[in-house]
């Protein structure tokens, strides 16, 4: 079973490739879903795919490492303001 995190990791790490191999890896329905959501785009011939900026930004926002400013804000909010 391929989870949504696995799917996003696959397209984030590969960045581009053949649509047929991606369909074999994650499933045809998932590929169509990624296109509809806007995480990947296909070329003119439809045989190649690449990740969009939206797909990269979404992966980094959800699963990426926290920046130093985010860590400081979290510490300040939790320990000083009591959020």
ZIFENGI-V300483 format. One record per residue. N is the residue number from 1. PSI is psi in whole degrees, 0 to 359 (* if undefined). OMEGA is omega in degrees with one decimal (none if undefined). NEAR is the number of other ideal C-beta (glycine too) atoms within 8 Angstrom. Layout:
BEGIN
<<N;PSI;OMEGA;NEAR> <N;PSI;OMEGA;NEAR>>
END
This chain:
BEGIN
<<1;126;-179.2;2> <2;123;-179.8;7> <3;169;179.7;6> <4;328;176.6;5> <5;318;177.9;7> <6;318;-179.4;9> <7;314;178.9;12> <8;324;176.9;14> <9;319;-179.3;10> <10;310;-177.3;11> <11;331;179.2;16> <12;318;-177.8;11> <13;324;-179.2;6> <14;323;178.3;9> <15;323;-179.0;8> <16;159;178.9;7> <17;192;-179.6;9> <18;136;-176.6;8> <19;329;-179.3;12> <20;317;179.0;7> <21;326;176.3;8> <22;319;177.6;14> <23;323;177.8;10> <24;328;-178.0;5> <25;312;-173.5;7> <26;346;180.0;10> <27;145;-176.4;8> <28;321;-179.5;6> <29;320;179.4;6> <30;321;178.7;10> <31;316;177.9;14> <32;322;177.1;8> <33;319;178.4;8> <34;322;177.5;12> <35;317;-178.9;11> <36;321;179.7;6> <37;332;179.2;6> <38;16;178.6;8> <39;329;177.6;12> <40;160;174.7;12> <41;153;178.7;8> <42;159;178.6;9> <43;186;-178.3;9> <44;323;-179.1;3> <45;342;179.8;5> <46;6;-178.5;7> <47;346;179.4;8> <48;149;177.3;11> <49;158;172.1;14> <50;152;-179.4;9> <51;145;178.6;12> <52;168;176.6;10> <53;323;177.2;5> <54;319;178.4;8> <55;318;177.6;15> <56;313;-178.5;10> <57;321;179.0;8> <58;314;179.2;10> <59;314;-178.6;13> <60;324;179.6;8> <61;322;-176.0;6> <62;315;-172.2;7> <63;359;-177.3;7> <64;172;177.9;7> <65;150;176.7;3> <66;142;175.5;7> <67;162;-179.8;6> <68;321;-179.8;6> <69;324;177.2;6> <70;321;178.9;8> <71;317;179.8;9> <72;316;178.5;8> <73;320;177.9;8> <74;318;178.1;9> <75;314;-179.5;9> <76;314;-178.7;9> <77;321;-176.7;9> <78;309;-172.6;9> <79;330;-176.9;6> <80;309;-176.7;7> <81;343;178.5;6> <82;31;178.3;5> <83;*;none;4>>
END
